[in-house]
Every structure is written in structure tokens, then in C-alpha cells.
Amino acid sequence: MGESQSGRRLRSVVVGIAVLWLGVLALAFTYGGASFGPGMMWSGANDGRGLNSACRPTMATGQIVRFFASDGGGMMMGGMMMRLAPASAAAQAGTVTLELANLGSRPHELLVLPLAADGLPGMRPIGAADRVEESAVIGEAKPVCAQPASLDGIAPGNIARVTVDLKPGRYEIVCNLPGHYARGMWALLEVV
């Protein structure tokens, strides 16, 4: 027998909350209780534990939803576990700036994809290139600070932003570099 729509929604909410808490706990344990939020100062060269001190972007204005990318700290599906953790999992409909702080030791990215009302984050089919389909992408974050133009993704220690107009609904925020989505680099964003 199939699962009811309310059962799928409940499961989606539970999965979202669990992922959020795991991300917060992982960041707290991995980064020694560092404080993240508006007005934060990044210090030290990026050694896989923070942002590069040379990257001093202007503060974003308006409605901002921040995400933190990390890698390491466990094994999953035959490879390294990766995380894309939101500071907040909700936003108001309208113009929203999504910001990614790459706290990992390898490049990551942030793409915005609509998610069906009954869709579950982290469940998109993965293609032969070890990526999910990108044809529905409505925004991709670009680096704020200088990095090599040939680099695919956002350099470790860099910040990236994208400003998009979001209607009420559910969106999946993903890193779609090869293998990253399958290793846990996705998050749910609810827009009301």
C-alpha cells in the first residue's frame, strides 16, 4: 500500500528537522563552537575550518538565507559525508538572497531547484555524471571574493551569493558537483 500524502509530508518535515539538527551539531562539533550569523567576522586562512581572511565581502542586504558547506567527518554511501546546512530553513516569498559559506576543504556550489509539494529533498535521481538534472535550476550562487576562473564551484574559504524571486513553495538547495548530492549536500527551503 502507498503512503498517504499527509504521511509523506510528515516524513518530509521530520527529515528536514533531522537534517537541520545534524548540520547544526556537525558544525558545532567540527568548528569548535564558532559563532555564525549576521555581522560575523571571518578570521584565519582557510584550513578547512573557516573562511579565508582575505575574503571580506560586503554584507548582503534584504532577506538573506545562509547556508554552510562542509565535508569530512564520516563516511556515507562508500565515500566522504558532506553537508549543506541552512542557518534557517524558511523564507518569506519575494526577493531572497541565498548565501553559501564554503567551510569545507574542497569546492562546493549552491543551486536552487523547485521541489514538488509531495517531493522529498535528497531523493532526486542521480544521472550517469553523478549529478542531478539541472534543467529546472532557478538560481546559482556566484563567488563573492576572487578565485581562479577555471575552478568549478566555490573555492574553500569563499562566499557565494545568488538573489532570486521565490514564490511560496518548497525548494531544494543543492551542491551538484559530481558525487556531492549523493553524499548529503542538499537542504530544504520552505518559502511562505
C-alpha positions as CSV (number, residue, x, y, z in Angstrom):
1,M,0.0,0.0,0.0
2,G,1.2,3.5,-0.8
3,E,2.0,6.1,1.8
4,S,-0.7,8.8,2.3
5,Q,0.1,12.4,1.3
6,S,-0.1,13.5,4.9
7,G,2.3,10.7,5.8
8,R,4.8,11.9,3.1
9,R,4.5,15.5,4.4
10,L,5.1,14.4,7.9
11,R,8.1,12.3,6.9
12,S,9.4,15.3,4.9
13,V,9.1,17.6,7.9
14,V,10.8,15.1,10.2
15,V,13.6,14.5,7.6
16,G,14.1,18.3,7.3
17,I,14.3,18.9,11.0
18,A,16.7,15.9,11.5
19,V,19.0,17.2,8.7
20,L,18.9,20.7,10.1
21,W,19.9,19.5,13.6
22,L,22.5,17.2,12.3
23,G,24.0,20.1,10.3
24,V,24.0,22.4,13.3
25,L,25.5,19.7,15.6
26,A,28.1,18.8,13.0
27,L,29.1,22.5,12.6
28,A,29.3,23.0,16.3
29,F,31.5,19.9,16.8
30,T,33.6,20.4,13.7
31,Y,34.2,24.1,14.2
32,G,34.6,24.2,17.9
33,G,31.6,26.3,18.8
34,A,32.4,29.1,16.3
35,S,29.7,31.7,16.1
36,F,27.9,32.1,12.7
37,G,25.4,34.9,11.9
38,P,25.0,38.4,10.7
39,G,27.9,40.7,11.3
40,M,30.3,37.8,11.9
41,M,33.9,38.2,11.2
42,W,35.8,35.5,9.4
43,S,39.4,35.0,10.6
44,G,42.4,33.0,9.6
45,A,43.3,31.5,6.3
46,N,41.0,28.7,5.3
47,D,42.4,25.4,6.6
48,G,39.2,23.6,6.1
49,R,37.7,25.1,9.3
50,G,36.6,28.6,8.2
51,L,36.6,31.3,5.6
52,N,39.7,32.8,4.1
53,S,40.7,36.1,5.9
54,A,41.4,37.7,2.5
55,C,37.7,37.2,1.7
56,R,36.0,40.2,3.2
57,P,32.7,40.7,1.3
58,T,30.2,43.5,1.9
59,M,27.3,42.4,3.9
60,A,24.3,41.3,1.8
61,T,21.1,43.3,2.4
62,G,17.4,42.4,2.3
63,Q,16.1,39.0,3.1
64,I,19.1,36.6,3.4
65,V,19.2,32.8,3.9
66,R,22.6,31.5,4.8
67,F,23.9,28.0,4.1
68,F,27.2,26.4,5.2
69,A,29.0,23.8,3.2
70,S,31.3,21.3,4.9
71,D,32.9,18.0,4.0
72,G,34.5,15.2,6.0
73,G,33.5,13.9,9.4
74,G,32.3,10.5,8.5
75,M,31.6,8.0,5.7
76,M,28.4,7.6,3.8
77,M,27.5,5.6,0.7
78,G,31.0,4.5,0.1
79,G,32.5,8.0,0.3
80,M,33.0,11.0,2.5
81,M,29.9,12.6,4.1
82,M,29.2,16.2,3.0
83,R,26.7,18.7,4.4
84,L,24.8,21.7,3.2
85,A,23.3,23.1,6.4
86,P,21.0,26.1,6.4
87,A,21.1,28.7,9.2
88,S,17.4,29.0,8.7
89,A,15.1,26.7,6.7
90,A,12.4,29.2,5.9
91,A,12.0,32.5,4.0
92,Q,9.2,34.9,3.0
93,A,8.1,34.9,-0.6
94,G,9.7,37.6,-2.7
95,T,13.3,38.6,-3.3
96,V,15.7,36.4,-1.3
97,T,19.5,36.3,-1.3
98,L,20.9,32.9,-0.7
99,E,24.4,32.9,0.6
100,L,26.8,30.0,0.8
101,A,29.9,30.0,3.1
102,N,32.2,27.2,2.0
103,L,33.7,25.9,5.2
104,G,34.9,22.7,3.6
105,S,38.3,21.7,2.2
106,R,37.1,21.3,-1.4
107,P,34.9,23.3,-3.8
108,H,31.1,23.3,-3.4
109,E,28.2,25.1,-5.1
110,L,24.7,26.2,-4.3
111,L,21.9,25.7,-6.8
112,V,18.2,26.5,-6.2
113,L,15.7,23.9,-7.6
114,P,11.9,23.9,-7.1
115,L,10.6,20.9,-5.2
116,A,7.2,19.4,-5.8
117,A,4.7,19.6,-3.0
118,D,5.0,15.9,-2.4
119,G,8.7,15.7,-3.2
120,L,11.3,14.8,-0.7
121,P,14.7,16.6,-0.5
122,G,17.7,14.3,-1.2
123,M,15.7,12.0,-3.4
124,R,16.3,13.3,-6.9
125,P,17.5,10.7,-9.4
126,I,21.3,10.8,-9.9
127,G,22.5,10.6,-13.5
128,A,25.5,9.0,-15.2
129,A,27.7,12.1,-14.5
130,D,27.0,11.6,-10.7
131,R,24.8,14.7,-10.8
132,V,21.1,15.5,-10.6
133,E,19.2,17.1,-13.5
134,E,19.8,20.9,-13.6
135,S,17.2,22.0,-16.3
136,A,14.9,23.4,-13.6
137,V,17.6,25.4,-11.8
138,I,16.3,28.9,-10.9
139,G,19.5,30.3,-9.5
140,E,23.1,29.5,-8.9
141,A,25.4,31.3,-6.4
142,K,28.4,33.0,-7.7
143,P,31.7,33.7,-5.8
144,V,31.8,37.0,-3.9
145,C,35.6,37.0,-3.5
146,A,38.2,36.4,-6.2
147,Q,39.1,32.8,-7.0
148,P,40.6,31.0,-10.1
149,A,38.2,31.4,-13.1
150,S,38.9,27.8,-14.1
151,L,37.6,26.4,-10.7
152,D,34.3,24.5,-10.9
153,G,32.3,25.6,-7.9
154,I,33.1,27.9,-4.9
155,A,36.6,27.7,-3.6
156,P,37.2,26.6,0.0
157,G,37.0,29.6,2.2
158,N,34.9,31.7,-0.2
159,I,31.4,33.0,0.0
160,A,28.9,32.8,-2.9
161,R,25.5,34.6,-3.3
162,V,22.5,34.5,-5.6
163,T,19.4,36.7,-5.4
164,V,16.2,35.1,-6.7
165,D,12.5,35.9,-6.7
166,L,10.9,33.0,-4.8
167,K,7.1,32.2,-4.8
168,P,5.6,30.3,-1.9
169,G,6.5,26.7,-2.0
170,R,9.3,24.3,-1.3
171,Y,12.8,24.5,-2.8
172,E,15.8,22.1,-2.7
173,I,19.1,23.8,-2.3
174,V,21.9,21.5,-3.7
175,C,25.6,21.2,-4.4
176,N,25.7,19.4,-7.7
177,L,29.4,18.9,-8.2
178,P,30.0,15.2,-9.1
179,G,29.0,12.9,-6.2
180,H,28.2,15.7,-3.7
181,Y,24.4,15.4,-3.8
182,A,24.6,11.7,-3.2
183,R,26.8,12.3,-0.2
184,G,24.3,14.6,1.5
185,M,24.8,18.1,0.0
186,W,21.1,19.1,-0.1
187,A,18.8,21.2,2.1
188,L,15.1,22.1,2.1
189,L,14.0,25.7,2.0
190,E,10.3,26.5,2.7
191,V,9.0,29.7,1.3
192,V,5.8,31.1,2.7
